[in-house]
Amino acid sequence: MDRNLREMLTESARAIHVPLTMREVNLFDIYYKELVFWNKKINLVSTDTPQDIIIKHFIDSLTPVPFIPCPGGRLLDIGSGGGFPGIPLKIVMTSLQVVLLESSRKKTSYLKHMIRCLQLSQTLVLHARAEQVMQDASLQATFDMVISRATFKLPKLLEMAHFFLAPQGWLIAMKGPNFKEEPGLANTWGFVCAACHPIAIPHQGGQRKLLIFQRDI
């Protein structure tokens, strides 16, 4: 990243209440360069400008940080793709134990490479579809948190989170600004809606709505 992009990253992160250290900025620099390189070979992100990567992927992925309920817990990122939001969250919250679930073999190769480049400890990649993993009883009720960035519709996400989360675990659903929860839907899967946070992403990055559910049964 050039100086302008680094400044955009730090200023935008500060605007969403996630101040970055120099170490973290340097890790995002590595992440940016590797993402751009790999994106030429496999479709990781659809973006037109370097600024889009910073704002629409890095900063957007950091919006949940102030609301993460278990900073040292075990987090499952369903449909991680280019590593979003799991890798940015891990960069700034080193105590998280992160599992990146991705169905594309090419993308899982990239994610493993990225973990090595960034030297991220307690970060694993699982190559499978979520529906396949849900056939493995050993992974049932083993996570403190599940997160997904607009990958699945909420009914499906609640179903998957119910499988993966331990009792009292948390689901963080990153949705668009116009998303409206269907009344009673969360209760169907044993969840209560604990919070809904509208987020304005800096530099005309649009709006984000963070829905936080807790599993109560």
Sequence and secondary structure as in RCSB ss.txt:
>XXXX:A:sequence
MDRNLREMLTESARAIHVPLTMREVNLFDIYYKELVFWNKKINLVSTDTPQDIIIKHFIDSLTPVPFIPCPGGRL
LDIGSGGGFPGIPLKIVMTSLQVVLLESSRKKTSYLKHMIRCLQLSQTLVLHARAEQVMQDASLQATFDMVISRA
TFKLPKLLEMAHFFLAPQGWLIAMKGPNFKEEPGLANTWGFVCAACHPIAIPHQGGQRKLLIFQRDI
>XXXX:A:secstr
  HHHHHHHHHHHHHTT    HHHHHHHHHHHHHHHHHHTTS     SSHHHIIIIIIIHHHTTGGG S TTSEE
EEET TTTTTHHHHHHH TT EEEEEE  HHHHHHHHHHHHHHT TTEEEEES HHHHTT GGGTT EEEEEEES
 S HHHHHHHHHHHEEEEEEEEEEE TT    TTHHHHTTEEEEEEEEEEETTTTEEEEEEEEEE  
